[in-house]
Amino acid sequence: MLNDQNPDAAHLARSWDTYWCGTGDAAAFMAGGVNHPAIQAFWVEFFRLAKQTHESPNMIDLASGNGAVVESALRVFGDDPISITCIDVSEVAVSNIGQRFPGVRGLVGNVCSVSADAGSFDIVTSQFGVEYAGMAAIKEASRLMAPGGIIGLVMHNETGSIHRKCLDSLEAIRQVQASRFIPLAGEMFDAGLSAVRGADRAPYDAAARELAPAVRDLEKIMVKFGENVAGNAVAGLYRDVGRIHGRMQNYDPDEVAGWLARMEGELSAYTGRMVSMSESALDADAFDGVCGWFKELGFKLLETGPLFPTGEKLPLAWIIIATK
């Protein structure tokens, strides 16, 4: 359900910083399907429509992430002039966009309160962003749009395939955490690395026995949810621990301990992102409420409803295109 309760901004920024540090401009389906062909096609059609009615437009993209919407805008406008501003809570995401698109202005900040005058932008967009912050962000999006402007929103759908994948990923990571796989692997590596350097082997054998049930837990998780669950995080962790275990004599104990600590931190951040994604997904009533609110403000709704990939039974997202 959509509401006006903003998430803990600092925690959200940290969790997305952790994510964007590792992705740069990579595809990010599990971060919200940003590069799914059906969503790319939606934005191409949206910007073609915007281009027909706006010359040299000012555009703002709210909660820009890796800049997927910006990329579509620049592709459609080509050599025609367009001024683009991006805003995201993640400093890393904004920095990545600046590196990819040097001409784009980047702002780090809250999409509920943008440092720009009302009516500053001809084009306002958001992909899997404003719904995280609730109606306050959607109201801000409408405030920023100039008379005659156009707005395009892609939002999480509670009945959609992306939402289901988020729920599966969240449950899979929680099961990994409950298995204590990482701390048990740390204890095994600590004893094993000591053993390969001449210490008593008995503590290593005991730690390996303690780890064995957690290894089986990860195998069960991958069978239940598939090896690709959580963006391959479970399978990657499983393989990497196995690889290090097979060649322990080649690893420095401090490096292994540091790597495991980073993995534990990344799983925690991943859990936070999946929770926020899941909670931000809109049911049909909430989506109808957003559409009704735009109508009350005098917007003309050009396209609304679920976005379905060709041949698929489940939607990817909710979409709104409206003019003012």
Secondary structure as the mmCIF struct_conf table of DSSP 4:
data_model
#
loop_
_struct_conf.conf_type_id
_struct_conf.id
_struct_conf.beg_label_comp_id
_struct_conf.beg_label_asym_id
_struct_conf.beg_label_seq_id
_struct_conf.end_label_comp_id
_struct_conf.end_label_asym_id
_struct_conf.end_label_seq_id
BEND BEND1 ASP A 4 ASP A 4
HELX_RH_AL_P HELX_RH_AL_P1 ALA A 9 THR A 23
TURN_TY1_P TURN_TY1_P1 GLY A 24 ASP A 25
BEND BEND2 ALA A 26 ALA A 26
HELX_RH_3T_P HELX_RH_3T_P1 PHE A 29 ALA A 31
TURN_TY1_P TURN_TY1_P2 GLY A 32 GLY A 32
TURN_TY1_P TURN_TY1_P3 VAL A 34 ASN A 35
HELX_RH_AL_P HELX_RH_AL_P2 PRO A 37 THR A 53
BEND BEND3 GLU A 55 SER A 56
STRN STRN1 ASN A 58 LEU A 62
BEND BEND4 ALA A 63 ALA A 63
TURN_TY1_P TURN_TY1_P4 GLY A 65 GLY A 67
HELX_RH_AL_P HELX_RH_AL_P3 ALA A 68 PHE A 77
TURN_TY1_P TURN_TY1_P5 GLY A 78 ASP A 79
BEND BEND5 ASP A 80 ASP A 80
STRN STRN2 SER A 83 ASP A 88
BEND BEND6 VAL A 89 VAL A 89
HELX_RH_AL_P HELX_RH_AL_P4 GLU A 91 ARG A 100
TURN_TY1_P TURN_TY1_P6 PRO A 102 GLY A 103
BEND BEND7 VAL A 104 VAL A 104
STRN STRN3 ARG A 105 VAL A 108
BEND BEND8 GLY A 109 GLY A 109
TURN_TY1_P TURN_TY1_P7 VAL A 111 CYS A 112
BEND BEND9 SER A 113 SER A 113
BEND BEND10 SER A 115 ALA A 116
TURN_TY1_P TURN_TY1_P8 ALA A 118 GLY A 119
STRN STRN4 PHE A 121 GLN A 127
BEND BEND11 PHE A 128 PHE A 128
HELX_RH_AL_P HELX_RH_AL_P5 VAL A 130 ALA A 133
TURN_TY1_P TURN_TY1_P9 GLY A 134 GLY A 134
HELX_RH_AL_P HELX_RH_AL_P6 MET A 135 LEU A 144
STRN STRN5 MET A 145 HIS A 156
STRN STRN6 ASN A 157 ASN A 157
TURN_TY1_P TURN_TY1_P10 GLU A 158 THR A 159
BEND BEND12 GLY A 160 GLY A 160
HELX_RH_AL_P HELX_RH_AL_P7 SER A 161 SER A 179
TURN_TY1_P TURN_TY1_P11 ARG A 180 ARG A 180
HELX_RH_AL_P HELX_RH_AL_P8 PHE A 181 ALA A 195
TURN_TY1_P TURN_TY1_P12 VAL A 196 GLY A 198
BEND BEND13 ALA A 199 ALA A 199
BEND BEND14 ARG A 201 ARG A 201
HELX_RH_AL_P HELX_RH_AL_P9 ALA A 202 PHE A 225
TURN_TY1_P TURN_TY1_P13 GLU A 227 ASN A 228
HELX_RH_3T_P HELX_RH_3T_P2 VAL A 229 ASN A 232
HELX_RH_AL_P HELX_RH_AL_P10 ALA A 233 GLY A 246
TURN_TY1_P TURN_TY1_P14 ARG A 247 ARG A 247
HELX_RH_3T_P HELX_RH_3T_P3 MET A 248 ASN A 250
BEND BEND15 TYR A 251 TYR A 251
HELX_RH_AL_P HELX_RH_AL_P11 PRO A 253 SER A 280
STRN STRN7 LEU A 282 LEU A 282
HELX_RH_AL_P HELX_RH_AL_P12 ALA A 284 GLU A 296
TURN_TY1_P TURN_TY1_P15 LEU A 297 GLY A 298
STRN STRN8 LYS A 300 LEU A 307
TURN_TY1_P TURN_TY1_P16 THR A 310 GLY A 311
BEND BEND16 LYS A 313 LEU A 314
STRN STRN9 ALA A 317 THR A 323
#
